[in-house]
């Protein structure tokens, strides 16, 4: 992906998890390593809510509209931290003992 625009076509009835799965199957990072940051300010609440809960909501329920854009960040999942690696001094590569 490397900074290029990536248009995605999906139903607003699909969940955020479905959207991430589509991105993954199209050559993007694994679902657990994806962080989507929506550009429209009305969607900022999504970033402040626990990701596992938000992924089960439909895009419509989240308030995402046709044409909305997001920035995709690769954030390596850490099984020890159970999310974004918070222990750079200990294992830092997102892998226990890494």
C-alpha positions as CSV (number, residue, x, y, z in Angstrom):
1,X,0.0,0.0,0.0
2,X,2.8,2.4,0.9
3,X,0.9,5.7,0.9
4,X,-1.2,5.1,-2.2
5,X,-5.0,5.6,-2.2
6,X,-6.9,2.4,-2.0
7,X,-10.6,2.6,-2.9
8,X,-12.9,0.0,-1.2
9,X,-16.4,-0.9,-2.2
10,X,-18.6,-2.5,0.4
11,X,-22.1,-2.3,1.9
12,X,-22.7,0.0,4.8
13,X,-24.4,-3.0,6.4
14,X,-21.0,-4.8,6.6
15,X,-19.0,-4.5,9.8
16,X,-15.7,-2.8,10.4
17,X,-14.1,-6.2,10.7
18,X,-15.4,-7.2,7.2
19,X,-13.8,-4.0,5.9
20,X,-10.5,-4.9,7.5
21,X,-10.7,-8.5,6.2
22,X,-11.2,-7.1,2.7
23,X,-8.1,-4.8,3.1
24,X,-6.1,-7.8,4.2
25,X,-7.2,-10.0,1.3
26,X,-6.3,-7.2,-1.1
27,X,-2.7,-7.2,0.1
28,X,-2.9,-5.1,3.2
29,X,-1.7,-6.0,6.7
30,X,-3.3,-8.7,8.8
31,X,-6.6,-7.6,10.4
32,X,-5.0,-7.5,13.9
33,X,-2.2,-5.2,12.6
34,X,-4.6,-2.6,11.1
35,X,-5.4,0.7,12.6
36,X,-7.9,2.8,10.7
37,X,-8.1,6.5,11.5
38,X,-11.1,8.2,9.9
39,X,-10.6,11.6,8.4
40,X,-14.0,13.1,9.1
41,X,-14.0,14.7,12.6
42,X,-17.5,13.3,13.4
43,X,-16.0,9.9,13.5
44,X,-13.3,10.7,16.0
45,X,-15.3,8.8,18.8
46,X,-14.4,5.5,16.9
47,X,-10.7,6.0,17.8
48,X,-11.5,6.4,21.5
49,X,-13.7,3.2,21.7
50,X,-12.3,-0.2,22.4
51,X,-11.4,-1.6,19.0
52,X,-12.8,-5.2,19.6
53,X,-16.2,-3.7,20.3
54,X,-16.2,-1.3,17.4
55,X,-15.2,-4.0,14.9
56,X,-18.6,-5.8,15.4
57,X,-20.6,-2.7,14.5
58,X,-21.9,-2.1,11.0
59,X,-20.4,0.8,9.1
60,X,-23.8,2.4,9.0
61,X,-24.1,2.2,12.8
62,X,-20.7,3.8,13.2
63,X,-21.8,6.7,11.1
64,X,-19.5,6.0,8.1
65,X,-20.9,7.4,4.9
66,X,-20.3,6.6,1.3
67,X,-17.1,8.3,0.2
68,X,-15.6,8.6,3.7
69,X,-11.8,8.2,3.9
70,X,-9.5,6.7,6.5
71,X,-5.8,6.4,6.9
72,X,-4.5,2.9,7.4
73,X,-1.7,2.4,9.9
74,X,0.3,-0.8,10.3
75,X,0.4,-1.3,14.0
76,X,2.0,-4.6,14.9
77,X,-0.1,-6.6,17.3
78,X,1.6,-8.0,20.4
79,X,0.3,-11.2,21.9
80,X,1.9,-10.3,25.2
81,X,0.4,-6.9,25.5
82,X,-2.8,-8.1,23.8
83,X,-2.8,-5.1,21.4
84,X,-0.4,-2.5,20.4
85,X,3.0,-3.3,21.9
86,X,3.5,-1.0,25.0
87,X,6.7,-2.5,26.2
88,X,9.4,-1.4,23.7
89,X,12.1,-1.8,26.3
90,X,11.1,-5.5,27.0
91,X,10.2,-7.0,23.6
92,X,9.4,-4.1,21.3
93,X,9.0,-6.0,18.1
94,X,5.4,-7.0,18.9
95,X,6.5,-10.5,19.8
96,X,7.2,-11.9,23.3
97,X,11.0,-12.1,23.7
98,X,11.6,-10.3,20.4
